[in-house]
Amino acid sequence: MHIRFTKMQGAGNDFVVLDETQGRLGLTPAHYRFLADRHFGVGADQILTVRPAPTEGVDFEYVIHNADGGEVEQCGNGARCFARFVHDKGLTPKTVIRVQTLAGVIAPALAADGRVTVNMGAPVLEPARVPFDASGLPEQRQGQALVWPLALQAPAPVSQVQVVVVSMGNPHAVQLVPDVDSAPVATVGPQVETHVRFPQRVNAGFMQVLSRTAVKLRVFERGAGETLACGTGACAAVVAGILLGELDHRVDVHTRGGLLTIEWAGGAQDAVLMTGPATTVFEGQIHLPDEL
C-alpha cells in the first residue's frame, strides 16, 4: 500500500508523522520498522500517529512507535511535533491542544515564535512505578534524590554506574558524567537500557552539569539507540539534577540536536514544562510492502 507521511524534527530528534484521523492504516510492527529504517524507509527515531479523540475532554490521541516497532508511552520532542502537525494541517485551530497518550493526557501549547511548550505532568520517582526493581540494593541519598548502583559487564569500561531513576511517562535512568562528549554512551547505554532491574527497559541519560542553569545531555533511547535529542530524557535529567541539589528550577539542556528549556518547581505534584522547537522537514508518499 501507499501511504502519505510528514517528516519532522524537534532538536534533531526526528519523526515520521502519520495522519489516521480519517481511518486506521492497519500498520504492523514490521511496517513501523520499515518506515524508521534509514536505508530502506524514510528514516526516523520514532513513528508518531495522529488519531481522533478517544474520549471527551481531549482533542486527539497520540500513538508512538519506536524504531524497533514497539509502542511506547511517551515522547516529549514528538509531542511538540505532534502539536505543530495538527495545527499546521488545519486539524485544529487551537494553540493549546489536549492529547491522550498511553501515559495520560498532555497539553502542548504553541507559541508565537514557533516553539512549543509541553506540560509533561509530574515526574514519577517511586522505583516500583518507574518501574525499577530496587530489591537488595543499598538505598543511597544525595540531596533529595535516591541514587542506585547498577552493576555492568564487559565491554563497559566500569563495573557499575550510579543512577537516579525517574519516569516521565516512560522510564529513565540518569547518571552524572564529567564530560558528556567522551562519556561511554555506546557501551554503557545498551547495558543500562536492557538491565534486568528495568522490566520494561529504560532510557539511559548521561548528563554533564555546566552550571546551575545549564547542562549537556546525551540519551541512549530504549528501542532507538542514541538520538540527537530526547525530550522526556531532558525532563528526567533536570528533575534528577534538581533532586541531587545540582540545578535550579529552570535549566537549558544542550543536546547534540539543539536546545531544550526545562522547568520544574521541585514538588512531588509539580508538572515539568518543556519548551523547544518543532519543524517540518519534508512530506512525501511511500510504498509499504505487503509482506515484511
Beta strands, then each sheet from edge to edge (+ up, - down):
strand 1: 2-10
strand 2: 13-19
strand 3: 46-52
strand 4: 60-66
strand 5: 71-72
strand 6: 99-101
strand 7: 104-110
strand 8: 116-119
strand 9: 140-142
strand 10: 145-151
strand 11: 160-167
strand 12: 171-176
strand 13: 203-211
strand 14: 214-221
strand 15: 225-227
strand 16: 250-255
strand 17: 258-263
strand 18: 273-276
strand 19: 279-287
sheet 1: 5+ 4- 3+ 2+ 1- 19+
sheet 2: 5+ 4- 6- 7+ 8- 18+ 17- 16+ 14+ 13- 12- 11+ 10- 9+
sheet 3: 5+ 4- 6- 7+ 8- 18+ 17- 16+ 14+ 15-
end
